[in-house]
Amino acid sequence: METLLQSCPIFTAKAPVRLGVDRQLSLSSFAVNKQRSCNVKLRAISRSSQDGSSSIEDIRKDGVLLGADTDESGSVVGFRLIPQSGDIDVSNSHDTITNGKEELIVDDDSVQTTSAEVTYNIVFVTSEAAPYSKTGGLGDVCGSLPIALAERGHRVMVVSPRYLNGGPADKKFAGAVDLDCRIKVSCSGGVQEVAFFHEYRAGVDWVFVDHPSYHRPGNPYGDAYGAFGDNQFRFTLLCHAACEAPLVLPLGGFTYGQNCLFLANDWHAGLVPVLLAAKYRPYGVYKDARSLVVIHNLAHQGVEPASTYSNFGLPPEWYGALGWVFPTWARTHALDTGEAVNILKGALVTADRILTVSEGYSWEITTPEGGNGLNELLTSRKIVVNGITNGIDLTEWNPSCDAHIPSHYSLEDLSGKIECKIALQKELGLPVRPDCPLIGFIGRLDYQKGIDIILSGTPDLLQDDVQFVMLGSGEKQYEDWMRATEATFKDKFRGWVGFNVPISHRITAGCDILLMPSRFEPCGLNQLYAMRYGTVPVVHATGGLGDTVKTFNPFADEGRGEGTGWAFKPLTRESMLDALRVAIETYRKHKSSWRGLMKRGMERDSSWNNAAVQYEQVFKWAFIDPPYVS
Ligand SMILES: Nc1ncnc2c1ncn2[C@@H]1O[C@H](COP(=O)(O)OP(=O)(O)O[C@H]2O[C@H](CO)[C@@H](O)[C@H](O)[C@H]2O)[C@@H](O)[C@H]1O
């Protein structure tokens, strides 16, 4: 056996181990990494064979042995082995846990390395994932981070609803096939049957939970009449289904199994850690799994009346995990006891670790101003809270090959950017004036995004010789204001009411300045897209905006200048206008400074690989500590 294994191809550097024909192992970098992991196990066999002990059982303990491959003579030449989550890739075994105080410091080698040192079976649970569903940044992140993690060797599944609204968007789910696997979920006083659809794309298992409540006109959360009244039910169903998926779905022939890592995104997925603790672990299931809750927006917590607790399908004694009492000032009337259930609170109590999408925001949520009532709970769990700045999808957002923009450009040749500006002015019906500063805004029209500040500052801003375009939908009062402002300032202002991804790309490419006066911003993606497109951001210095946009300093770096935009503070109409005026002045009168701003923004590393390495660090910490048990 020893001689045979040494002579077989698995011990040569270039020849691949024979892993059988399973699809996951042959299609992605996951394959490469798992292949390496298998090599580790096989070395273990050869060692134990030397001292005469049993070999196959050793492997079984560490992974799932599907069978052995033999050559024509019947000799074993390889094993079809699925390693367990948490496998160590010895090809890359230096340690990146750099700080005992658990600060996210990752050495440069790890960032440059394309495969993870330790690989996990990861299950994202999310209410949206682009390109299948997207209403904002959550969709972007859950559409691209899983791919980055899969590329680094992890086995990754994303569980999200199969939304069908009867429109053209339904085509996005056309590639997902019915897995013919039905499960029954007990919640909301009945038993619901859900189905699973699946598409394997870009190295990731995209799993769509199917139920009639996901099939209706509108977006994932509501329609023209407001939020759907049964969202608590719809996302309870998602969480139950997501907890079953790793156990029941034989993706590529085998399940993810119990030893996996759940990433529950925002309140919609918040029941996942609660279910692990209350429904599974007491019965010996998911004993070694871990869960992370990722906060993209603390302002939305999934709060409903306390009487709805019975809808969750949780044991009565777990009420305390989700129970929530509003402070007196927030109650609606004198007899209101303020009792409610809060899904995100339940997640924050039971998750093994808590992540936010920027470092700045991870601190802000522990303060009364940024904690949305959860700051004390978050402070008590501070030791497990980390912030990792989002990356962006560098394929989708790439000015040198973006399919949505009329001309392509790069750092080396910026001429296409002016063409994008001219094309945008034409498309919007604005006067075509390449020299006129063009300012853009893209985002949801709501309180978070500081629309009220834009609204109060716009009449002053438009006194200047500038053009301003806004793309967004949301609160009706702001949509109406955009229409009215366009009617008043025909040559200067355009308000595009709606959600339109191609237009968002054209605005990002065609504008000179992107405005983001967000009241709070957990990370923000538009400023990252803008910098990549040579569009200079002017932002309120909060959360991820403060972390990612550095204010221009013309004197730094021996007069060459430093910074990628302007981050103003406090959030007032005056300070926003001041920052915009400095930006406009720099654009008009200091062309070389402007080119420096564009260049530094375009050079900024916003890759997901960078963020994925930091996620891996947190995964490691999650598995070092024991899982949450009540
Ligand atoms: N009308 C429109 N038409 C087309 N596209 C539009 C659009 N309005 C918004 N978008 C797109 O939606 C995304 C918005 O992402 P953001 O991160 O800026 O904010 P959001 O508040 O949704 O995300 C939350 O989650 C993300 C992800 O973690 C955090 O970055 C953020 O701070 C947090 O509030 C961008 O891709 C943007 O282009």
The ligand as a Tripos MOL2 file, in Angstrom:
@<TRIPOS>MOLECULE
LIG
   38    41     1     0     0
SMALL
NO_CHARGES

@<TRIPOS>ATOM
      1 N1        -32.9070   53.1790   -7.9160 N.pl3     1 LIG1
      2 C1        -31.9200   52.3250   -8.0800 C.ar      1 LIG1
      3 N2        -31.6860   51.7570   -9.2670 N.ar      1 LIG1
      4 C2        -30.6690   50.8660   -9.4220 C.ar      1 LIG1
      5 N3        -29.8530   50.4800   -8.4340 N.ar      1 LIG1
      6 C3        -30.0500   51.0170   -7.2410 C.ar      1 LIG1
      7 C4        -31.0700   51.9590   -6.9890 C.ar      1 LIG1
      8 N4        -31.0410   52.2960   -5.6880 N.ar      1 LIG1
      9 C5        -30.0280   51.6040   -5.1520 C.ar      1 LIG1
     10 N5        -29.4390   50.8370   -6.0910 N.ar      1 LIG1
     11 C6        -28.3340   49.9130   -5.9220 C.3       1 LIG1
     12 O1        -28.5230   49.2280   -4.6990 O.3       1 LIG1
     13 C7        -27.2760   49.1280   -4.0310 C.3       1 LIG1
     14 C8        -27.3610   49.9760   -2.7880 C.3       1 LIG1
     15 O2        -26.3600   49.6070   -1.9510 O.3       1 LIG1
     16 P1        -25.9250   50.4520   -0.6800 P.3       1 LIG1
     17 O3        -24.8480   49.6650   -0.0220 O.co2     1 LIG1
     18 O4        -25.5290   51.8000   -1.1090 O.co2     1 LIG1
     19 O5        -27.2220   50.6130    0.2040 O.3       1 LIG1
     20 P2        -28.3430   49.7240    0.9580 P.3       1 LIG1
     21 O6        -28.8570   50.6800    1.9480 O.co2     1 LIG1
     22 O7        -29.3000   49.1550    0.0250 O.co2     1 LIG1
     23 O8        -27.5680   48.5140    1.6210 O.3       1 LIG1
     24 C9        -27.3590   48.0950    2.9950 C.3       1 LIG1
     25 O9        -26.5030   46.9570    2.8720 O.3       1 LIG1
     26 C10       -25.3070   47.2530    2.1860 C.3       1 LIG1
     27 C11       -24.5600   45.9540    2.0000 C.3       1 LIG1
     28 O10       -23.9710   45.5150    3.1570 O.3       1 LIG1
     29 C12       -24.4980   48.3000    2.9050 C.3       1 LIG1
     30 O11       -23.4190   48.6470    2.0780 O.3       1 LIG1
     31 C13       -25.3620   49.5340    3.1710 C.3       1 LIG1
     32 O12       -24.6440   50.4650    3.9400 O.3       1 LIG1
     33 C14       -26.6390   49.1240    3.8490 C.3       1 LIG1
     34 O13       -27.4750   50.2330    4.0850 O.3       1 LIG1
     35 C15       -26.2370   49.6030   -4.9950 C.3       1 LIG1
     36 O14       -25.8170   48.5570   -5.8160 O.3       1 LIG1
     37 C16       -27.0150   50.6170   -5.8300 C.3       1 LIG1
     38 O15       -26.4580   50.8520   -7.0830 O.3       1 LIG1
@<TRIPOS>BOND
     1     1     2 1
     2     2     3 ar
     3     2     7 ar
     4     3     4 ar
     5     4     5 ar
     6     5     6 ar
     7     6     7 ar
     8     6    10 ar
     9     7     8 ar
    10     8     9 ar
    11     9    10 ar
    12    10    11 1
    13    11    12 1
    14    11    37 1
    15    12    13 1
    16    13    14 1
    17    13    35 1
    18    14    15 1
    19    15    16 1
    20    16    17 2
    21    16    18 1
    22    16    19 1
    23    19    20 1
    24    20    21 2
    25    20    22 1
    26    20    23 1
    27    23    24 1
    28    24    25 1
    29    24    33 1
    30    25    26 1
    31    26    27 1
    32    26    29 1
    33    27    28 1
    34    29    30 1
    35    29    31 1
    36    31    32 1
    37    31    33 1
    38    33    34 1
    39    35    36 1
    40    35    37 1
    41    37    38 1
@<TRIPOS>SUBSTRUCTURE
     1 LIG1         1 GROUP 0 **** ****
